[in-house]
């Protein structure tokens, strides 16, 4: 985990998102909390975990409100905001992760209403 990079990326992400905060973990690392409001005016709180970052994509969990089922969630309650093979540590950062999370949440709202995931999908 590259904490210096994460700190810098939190500052950058805060320029685009109203609520982005870094918090320490008990193991000496850091995680980020971010708030989102979707087009349907629903508010969500996400946590971003950085295990293996930047080599591995951060894991994103929606911690409030609890999510119902959807086709793009993993068994550990993290969301699939990007296909795992598409993560590029040279191009992607926290702002990218939060942008993709915002897009995922808007699609999730549509799915909850229509039971169809909108947009293109890549199976994995």
PyMOL commands that set and color helices and strands:
alter all, ss='L'
color gray80, all
select helices_A, chain A and resi 3-13+84-86+94-114
alter helices_A, ss='H'
color red, helices_A
select strands_A, chain A and resi 20-24+30-37+43-49+59-64
alter strands_A, ss='S'
color yellow, strands_A
deselect
rebuild
show_as cartoon
